[in-house]
Amino acid sequence: MQTLSVHRALDPITACTHLIVIYLLLSNGNHMDIIYLRDLRVDAVIGIYGWERQVRQAIVLDLEMATDIRKAASSDDIKDTLNYKGVAKRIIDFVSHSEFGLVETLAERIAEIVQTEFNVPWVRLQLNKKGAVRGARDVGIIIERGAKPA
């Protein structure tokens, strides 16, 4: 049995489009970049002891948030990306008005806000309550929530 194959030259735009489609199919559209916030400082009422309920203490946050930046990189438009200033403002507002007993509760609520309000599939949050233990520089918690894209 003879096979007849027809080859035709593709124009550069069509060839490029084909390569992009092949890439997207092979990668299953899974692409993860990380936008991060480091050393975000917010004063809040936090703690289980009576004296902690009377003062505001410094909370230091580090966040890593999964996103795909390709559309924003292509358009150079803020509406196509995860707006880290918007995330920071929302977290500052929330934490500064919160009065939780445990850092665990505060960390969970922050992660929920980031994932639900900013459509973030995966977040890693480090919450540091400086000075909580005498002799230790840092005390806190690190949590990861959601599925980290491949």
C-alpha positions in Angstrom: 0.0 0.0 0.0 1.3 3.3 -1.0 0.9 6.5 1.1 0.6 9.8 -0.5 1.6 12.7 1.6 1.1 16.3 0.6 3.4 18.9 2.2 2.7 22.5 1.9 4.6 25.4 3.3 2.9 27.3 6.1 3.1 31.0 6.4 5.0 32.1 9.6 1.9 33.2 11.4 0.1 30.0 10.9 3.1 27.9 11.8 3.5 29.9 15.0 -0.1 29.5 15.9 0.2 25.8 15.4 3.2 25.6 17.7 1.3 27.6 20.4 -1.7 25.2 20.2 0.6 22.2 20.4 2.3 23.7 23.4 -1.0 24.4 25.2 -2.3 20.9 24.4 0.9 19.3 25.8 1.0 21.4 28.9 -2.8 20.9 29.5 -3.0 24.6 30.2 -1.3 24.1 33.5 1.1 26.9 34.2 2.0 28.3 37.5 3.7 31.5 38.4 3.9 32.9 41.9 3.2 36.4 43.0 4.4 37.1 46.4 4.2 39.6 49.3 7.0 39.7 51.8 7.2 41.3 55.2 3.6 42.8 55.2 3.3 44.2 58.7 -0.1 44.8 60.3 -1.0 45.6 64.0 -3.9 43.5 65.4 -5.4 42.3 68.6 -4.3 38.6 68.7 -3.8 36.2 71.6 -5.5 34.3 74.3 -4.1 36.1 77.4 -5.9 39.0 79.0 -3.1 41.5 78.4 -3.1 40.5 74.7 -6.7 41.4 74.4 -5.8 45.0 75.5 -3.0 45.8 73.1 -2.3 45.6 69.4 0.6 43.4 68.4 2.6 43.3 65.2 1.8 40.5 62.8 4.2 39.9 59.9 2.9 38.1 56.8 4.6 36.5 53.8 2.4 35.2 51.1 3.0 33.2 47.9 0.0 33.0 45.5 -0.2 30.8 42.4 -1.4 32.5 39.2 -0.7 32.4 35.5 0.9 35.7 34.5 1.0 35.0 30.7 -2.1 37.0 29.8 -0.9 40.0 31.8 2.6 39.8 30.4 1.2 39.8 26.9 -1.3 42.7 27.5 0.7 44.7 30.0 -2.7 45.4 31.7 -3.3 45.2 35.5 -6.8 43.8 35.0 -5.2 40.6 33.5 -3.2 39.8 36.6 -3.4 39.2 40.3 -3.3 42.7 41.8 -0.9 42.3 44.7 -1.7 45.8 45.9 -5.4 44.9 46.1 -4.5 41.7 48.0 -2.3 43.6 50.4 -5.0 46.3 51.1 -7.7 43.7 51.7 -5.5 41.7 54.1 -4.4 44.9 56.0 -8.0 45.9 56.4 -9.1 42.5 57.6 -6.2 41.8 60.0 -6.2 45.3 61.5 -9.9 44.9 62.4 -9.6 41.2 63.6 -9.5 40.1 67.2 -8.7 36.3 67.0 -7.3 34.3 69.9 -5.2 32.0 67.8 -2.7 32.7 65.0 -4.1 29.5 63.4 -7.5 31.0 63.0 -6.1 34.2 61.6 -4.0 32.3 59.1 -6.9 30.2 57.9 -9.2 33.3 57.4 -6.5 35.1 55.5 -5.9 32.1 53.2 -9.7 31.9 52.6 -9.9 35.6 51.6 -7.0 35.2 49.2 -8.4 32.1 47.6 -12.0 33.1 47.3 -11.9 36.9 46.7 -8.9 36.9 44.4 -9.4 33.5 42.7 -6.1 32.1 43.8 -5.9 28.2 43.4 -3.0 27.8 45.9 -1.6 30.0 48.6 1.3 29.6 51.0 1.1 31.9 54.0 3.6 32.5 56.8 2.3 34.4 59.8 4.8 35.6 62.3 3.9 36.9 65.7 7.1 38.5 66.7 8.0 38.5 70.4 5.3 36.0 71.4 7.9 33.8 73.2 10.6 35.2 75.3 14.0 34.4 73.9 12.7 33.6 70.4 12.9 36.2 67.6 10.1 34.7 65.6 7.0 32.5 66.4 4.3 31.7 63.9 2.7 29.3 61.5 3.1 28.4 57.8 0.1 27.0 55.9 -0.5 26.0 52.3 -4.1 25.8 51.0 -5.4 24.7 47.7 -3.9 22.7 44.9 -0.5 23.8 43.6 -0.8 23.8 39.8 1.9 21.7 38.0 
